[in-house]
Amino acid sequence: MPCCSSDACASSAGTSRRFRRVLWIALAINAGMFIAEIVAGMLAGSAALQADALDFFADAANYAISLAVLGMTLRWRAGAAWLKGASMVVFGLWVMGTAVWHTVNGSVPHAPTMGAVGALALVMNLICLVLLTAFRDGDANMRSVWICSRNDVIANVAVLLAALGVFGTGTGWPDFTVAALMAGLALHGAAQILRDATEEWRGVRVMPPTIRRQPNKE
């Protein structure tokens, strides 16, 4: 019966332990930022901040799912990644609808609040990205977590640019535009995650040597 070689098993176990610790840290950061940003987004009337807050919520849920399937078979982890990709599709469509609603109603968000909260969110997401970068070449589940974190950093920079745009123009168009772009980024990331997860589920994608199970050598 095929099993890991001793070196491969030790490497895989060590990676899982480190990944678990990093996920718990990322989960705490994202849950806290969701609460802070959803309140700030509603008070400031910013579609971009509300979109970013929901992204934090989605990431917190994704990290919880990833923790739940650590140690399970590759198929289970691929299934978890597929679920995360599907949730990102829902998130992207919701944000797109929110941007349209604010555009129709002509809302003008509070730029200083957008800038302050956006800067804090950027710092928190950079911490998560640095911690997760070591796992970006792992299985679909690990890679999906890194993709989400990478997208978050890009989105936070966009929120800061939107705050500058709102402050400079006195209109809500920069906010709505960034919210729509964030939706597009979420949909693009979801497509990557769903592709990788589907390939792993079907057994098509080849894993790196440190992740792949190897036959025992006599």
C-alpha positions as CSV (number, residue, x, y, z in Angstrom):
1,M,0.0,0.0,0.0
2,P,1.6,3.3,-1.0
3,C,2.5,5.7,1.7
4,C,4.8,8.7,2.3
5,S,8.5,8.3,2.6
6,S,9.8,9.3,6.1
7,D,11.2,12.5,4.8
8,A,8.1,13.4,2.9
9,C,5.8,12.6,5.8
10,A,7.9,14.7,8.2
11,S,8.0,17.6,5.8
12,S,4.2,17.4,5.2
13,A,3.5,17.3,8.9
14,G,5.7,20.2,9.6
15,T,4.1,22.2,6.9
16,S,0.6,21.5,8.2
17,R,1.6,22.6,11.7
18,R,3.0,25.9,10.5
19,F,0.1,26.4,8.1
20,R,-2.4,25.8,11.0
21,R,-0.6,28.4,13.2
22,V,-0.6,31.0,10.4
23,L,-4.3,30.3,9.6
24,W,-5.3,31.0,13.2
25,I,-3.5,34.3,13.2
26,A,-5.0,35.3,9.9
27,L,-8.5,34.2,11.1
28,A,-8.2,36.5,14.2
29,I,-7.0,39.4,12.1
30,N,-9.8,39.0,9.5
31,A,-12.6,38.6,12.0
32,G,-11.5,41.7,13.9
33,M,-11.1,43.8,10.7
34,F,-14.6,42.7,9.4
35,I,-16.3,44.1,12.5
36,A,-14.2,47.3,12.4
37,E,-14.6,47.9,8.6
38,I,-18.3,47.1,8.3
39,V,-19.1,49.6,11.0
40,A,-16.8,52.2,9.4
41,G,-18.1,51.5,6.0
42,M,-21.8,52.0,7.0
43,L,-21.0,55.2,9.0
44,A,-18.9,56.6,6.1
45,G,-21.4,55.5,3.4
46,S,-18.6,53.9,1.4
47,A,-19.4,51.0,-0.9
48,A,-15.6,50.2,-1.2
49,L,-15.2,49.9,2.6
50,Q,-18.3,47.7,2.9
51,A,-17.1,45.5,0.0
52,D,-13.7,45.2,1.7
53,A,-15.4,44.4,5.1
54,L,-17.4,41.6,3.5
55,D,-14.1,40.4,1.9
56,F,-12.6,40.2,5.4
57,F,-15.7,38.2,6.5
58,A,-15.4,35.8,3.6
59,D,-11.7,35.3,4.3
60,A,-12.3,34.6,8.0
61,A,-14.8,32.0,7.0
62,N,-12.4,30.6,4.4
63,Y,-9.6,30.3,7.0
64,A,-12.0,28.5,9.3
65,I,-12.8,26.0,6.5
66,S,-9.1,25.5,5.7
67,L,-8.4,24.8,9.4
68,A,-11.3,22.2,9.4
69,V,-9.9,20.2,6.4
70,L,-6.2,20.3,7.4
71,G,-4.9,16.7,7.6
72,M,-7.7,15.4,5.4
73,T,-7.2,13.9,2.0
74,L,-6.3,16.0,-1.1
75,R,-9.8,15.5,-2.4
76,W,-11.3,17.0,0.8
77,R,-8.9,19.9,0.6
78,A,-9.7,20.5,-3.1
79,G,-13.4,20.4,-2.2
80,A,-12.8,23.1,0.5
81,A,-10.9,25.2,-2.0
82,W,-13.8,24.8,-4.5
83,L,-16.3,26.0,-1.8
84,K,-14.1,29.0,-1.2
85,G,-14.0,29.8,-4.9
86,A,-17.8,29.6,-5.1
87,S,-18.1,32.0,-2.1
88,M,-15.9,34.5,-3.9
89,V,-18.2,34.4,-6.9
90,V,-21.1,35.3,-4.6
91,F,-19.1,38.0,-3.0
92,G,-18.1,39.5,-6.3
93,L,-21.6,39.6,-7.6
94,W,-22.9,41.2,-4.3
95,V,-20.3,44.0,-4.5
96,M,-21.1,44.7,-8.1
97,G,-24.7,45.1,-7.1
98,T,-23.8,47.4,-4.2
99,A,-21.7,49.6,-6.4
100,V,-24.6,50.0,-8.9
101,W,-27.0,50.9,-6.0
102,H,-24.7,53.6,-4.7
103,T,-24.2,55.0,-8.2
104,V,-27.9,55.3,-8.8
105,N,-28.4,57.0,-5.5
106,G,-25.5,59.3,-5.9
107,S,-23.9,58.7,-2.4
108,V,-20.8,60.6,-1.4
109,P,-18.8,58.7,1.2
110,H,-16.6,60.3,4.0
111,A,-13.1,60.3,2.5
112,P,-11.1,60.7,5.8
113,T,-12.8,57.6,7.3
114,M,-12.1,55.7,4.1
115,G,-8.5,56.6,4.2
116,A,-7.9,55.8,7.9
117,V,-9.7,52.5,7.8
118,G,-8.3,51.6,4.4
119,A,-4.7,52.1,5.7
120,L,-5.3,50.0,8.8
121,A,-6.8,47.2,6.6
122,L,-3.8,47.4,4.3
123,V,-1.3,46.9,7.2
124,M,-3.3,43.9,8.5
125,N,-3.6,42.3,5.1
126,L,0.2,42.8,4.4
127,I,0.9,40.9,7.7
128,C,-1.4,38.0,6.5
129,L,0.2,38.0,3.0
130,V,3.8,37.8,4.4
131,L,2.8,34.9,6.7
132,L,1.0,33.0,3.9
133,T,3.6,33.5,1.1
134,A,5.5,30.4,2.2
135,F,2.5,28.3,1.3
136,R,1.6,29.8,-2.1
137,D,2.9,26.8,-4.0
138,G,1.1,24.1,-2.0
139,D,-2.2,22.4,-2.8
140,A,-5.3,24.1,-4.0
141,N,-6.5,24.8,-0.5
142,M,-3.2,26.5,0.5
143,R,-2.9,28.4,-2.8
144,S,-6.5,29.6,-2.5
145,V,-5.7,31.2,0.9
146,W,-2.7,33.0,-0.5
147,I,-4.6,34.2,-3.6
148,C,-7.3,35.6,-1.3
149,S,-4.7,37.4,0.8
150,R,-2.9,38.8,-2.3
151,N,-6.2,40.1,-3.7
152,D,-7.0,41.8,-0.3
153,V,-3.7,43.8,-0.4
154,I,-4.5,45.0,-3.9
155,A,-8.0,45.9,-2.9
156,N,-6.8,47.9,0.1
157,V,-4.5,50.0,-2.1
158,A,-7.5,50.6,-4.3
159,V,-9.6,51.7,-1.4
160,L,-6.9,54.3,-0.4
161,L,-6.9,55.6,-4.0
162,A,-10.7,55.8,-3.9
163,A,-10.5,57.8,-0.7
164,L,-8.1,60.3,-2.4
165,G,-10.4,60.4,-5.4
166,V,-13.5,61.2,-3.3
167,F,-11.6,63.8,-1.3
168,G,-10.3,65.5,-4.5
169,T,-13.5,65.4,-6.6
170,G,-16.2,65.6,-3.9
171,T,-18.2,62.9,-5.7
172,G,-18.7,59.2,-4.9
173,W,-17.6,58.0,-8.4
174,P,-14.1,56.9,-7.2
175,D,-15.7,54.8,-4.4
176,F,-18.2,53.1,-6.8
177,T,-15.5,52.5,-9.4
178,V,-13.1,50.8,-6.9
179,A,-16.0,48.7,-5.5
180,A,-16.7,47.4,-9.0
181,L,-13.0,46.7,-9.6
182,M,-12.9,44.8,-6.3
183,A,-15.8,42.7,-7.5
184,G,-13.9,42.0,-10.7
185,L,-10.8,41.0,-8.8
186,A,-12.8,38.7,-6.6
187,L,-14.3,37.0,-9.7
188,H,-10.9,36.6,-11.3
189,G,-9.4,35.1,-8.1
190,A,-12.4,32.8,-7.8
191,A,-11.8,31.5,-11.4
192,Q,-8.2,30.6,-10.5
193,I,-9.2,28.8,-7.3
194,L,-12.0,26.9,-9.0
195,R,-9.7,25.8,-11.8
196,D,-7.0,24.5,-9.4
197,A,-9.5,22.8,-7.1
198,T,-11.2,21.1,-10.0
199,E,-7.9,19.8,-11.4
200,E,-6.9,18.4,-8.0
201,W,-10.3,16.8,-7.5
202,R,-10.0,15.1,-10.8
203,G,-6.3,14.1,-10.1
204,V,-5.0,16.2,-13.0
205,R,-2.8,18.8,-11.2
206,V,0.7,17.6,-10.2
207,M,1.7,18.6,-6.6
208,P,5.1,19.8,-5.6
209,P,7.5,17.1,-4.2
210,T,7.0,18.3,-0.6
211,I,3.3,17.9,-0.8
212,R,2.9,14.9,-3.1
213,R,2.5,11.5,-1.5
214,Q,5.4,9.2,-2.6
215,P,5.7,5.4,-2.6
216,N,7.8,3.9,0.2
217,K,11.3,3.0,-1.0
218,E,12.7,-0.3,0.2
